[in-house]
Amino acid sequence: MIFTGVAYAMGGSPGGGAGGGSGFLGFLPILLMFVIFYFLLIRPQQKQARKQQDFIRNLKIGDRVVTTGGIHGEIKGLTDTTLTLEIADKVRVKVTRSAVSGSSQDAAAPEAQKPA
């Protein structure tokens, strides 16, 4: 008589099924986490990378830029992979296009907005 409680506890689900949709319901939280990560992390990062590539592709002579190393300069020459920056009078350096992080005006904008 004592073992009948154990036998019922080990029995299958009512109706004889093995759980039906429990596989999908177990996978649903992982799927929702992926969707959330896509919209909060992956998609904005892709948009930012696309914007940076467009910026680098559209550089022209005379633009003032900042490199990833923090060097400010004006573009004096362009090739497919490199550009020549004039960082002071008659001081020019060659950098790869991918080393350009942004426009010099974008870097100076936060300083102009500071209250005096």
C-alpha positions as CSV (number, residue, x, y, z in Angstrom):
1,M,0.0,0.0,0.0
2,I,2.8,2.4,0.6
3,F,4.2,2.1,-2.9
4,T,1.0,3.2,-4.6
5,G,1.7,6.8,-4.0
6,V,5.1,6.4,-5.7
7,A,3.5,4.6,-8.6
8,Y,1.1,7.5,-9.2
9,A,3.9,10.0,-8.9
10,M,5.9,8.3,-11.6
11,G,3.0,7.9,-14.0
12,G,2.7,9.8,-17.3
13,S,0.7,13.0,-17.8
14,P,-3.0,12.7,-17.8
15,G,-4.4,11.7,-21.1
16,G,-1.4,9.6,-22.0
17,G,0.5,12.4,-23.8
18,A,4.2,13.2,-23.2
19,G,3.8,16.9,-22.7
20,G,2.9,18.0,-26.2
21,G,4.2,21.6,-26.6
22,S,6.6,21.6,-23.6
23,G,9.6,21.5,-26.0
24,F,8.6,24.7,-27.7
25,L,7.7,26.4,-24.4
26,G,11.2,25.5,-23.0
27,F,12.8,27.1,-26.1
28,L,10.6,30.2,-26.0
29,P,12.7,32.1,-23.3
30,I,15.9,31.6,-25.3
31,L,14.2,32.9,-28.4
32,L,12.8,35.9,-26.6
33,M,16.3,36.7,-25.2
34,F,17.8,36.6,-28.7
35,V,15.1,39.0,-30.0
36,I,15.7,41.4,-27.2
37,F,19.5,41.2,-27.7
38,Y,19.0,41.8,-31.5
39,F,17.0,45.0,-31.0
40,L,19.0,46.4,-28.1
41,L,22.6,45.4,-29.1
42,I,23.1,44.0,-32.5
43,R,20.9,46.2,-34.7
44,P,22.1,49.6,-33.3
45,Q,25.7,48.4,-33.6
46,Q,25.2,47.5,-37.2
47,K,23.6,50.9,-37.9
48,Q,26.5,52.7,-36.3
49,A,29.1,50.6,-38.3
50,R,27.2,51.3,-41.5
51,K,27.2,55.1,-40.7
52,Q,31.0,55.0,-40.0
53,Q,31.7,53.2,-43.2
54,D,29.6,55.8,-45.2
55,F,31.5,58.6,-43.4
56,I,34.9,57.1,-44.3
57,R,33.8,56.4,-47.9
58,N,32.7,60.0,-48.4
59,L,35.8,61.7,-47.1
60,K,37.2,64.5,-49.4
61,I,40.2,66.8,-49.4
62,G,39.7,69.7,-47.0
63,D,37.7,67.8,-44.4
64,R,38.9,68.2,-40.8
65,V,39.0,64.8,-39.1
66,V,40.1,63.1,-35.9
67,T,41.9,59.8,-35.9
68,T,41.4,57.0,-33.4
69,G,44.6,58.1,-31.8
70,G,43.2,61.6,-31.2
71,I,45.2,63.4,-33.9
72,H,43.3,66.3,-35.4
73,G,44.1,67.3,-38.9
74,E,42.9,68.4,-42.3
75,I,42.9,66.0,-45.3
76,K,45.4,67.0,-47.9
77,G,45.5,63.8,-50.0
78,L,43.5,60.7,-50.6
79,T,44.0,57.2,-52.0
80,D,41.8,54.1,-51.7
81,T,43.4,53.0,-48.5
82,T,45.3,55.9,-47.0
83,L,44.9,59.6,-46.5
84,T,47.4,62.4,-45.8
85,L,46.6,64.6,-42.8
86,E,48.1,68.0,-42.2
87,I,48.3,68.3,-38.4
88,A,50.4,71.5,-38.3
89,D,52.0,73.9,-40.9
90,K,54.0,71.7,-43.2
91,V,53.6,68.6,-41.0
92,R,51.8,65.8,-42.7
93,V,51.2,62.2,-41.7
94,K,49.7,59.3,-43.6
95,V,47.1,57.2,-41.9
96,T,44.8,54.5,-43.1
97,R,41.2,55.4,-43.8
98,S,40.0,53.0,-41.0
99,A,42.0,55.1,-38.5
100,V,39.6,58.0,-38.9
101,S,37.1,58.0,-36.1
102,G,35.0,61.1,-37.0
103,S,34.8,64.7,-38.0
104,S,36.8,67.3,-36.1
105,Q,33.6,69.4,-35.8
106,D,31.9,66.4,-34.0
107,A,34.7,66.2,-31.5
108,A,34.6,69.9,-30.8
109,A,30.9,70.1,-30.3
110,P,30.7,69.0,-26.6
111,E,33.2,71.7,-25.7
112,A,31.1,74.4,-27.3
113,Q,28.0,73.3,-25.3
114,K,29.7,73.6,-21.9
115,P,28.2,76.5,-19.8
116,A,30.7,79.3,-18.9
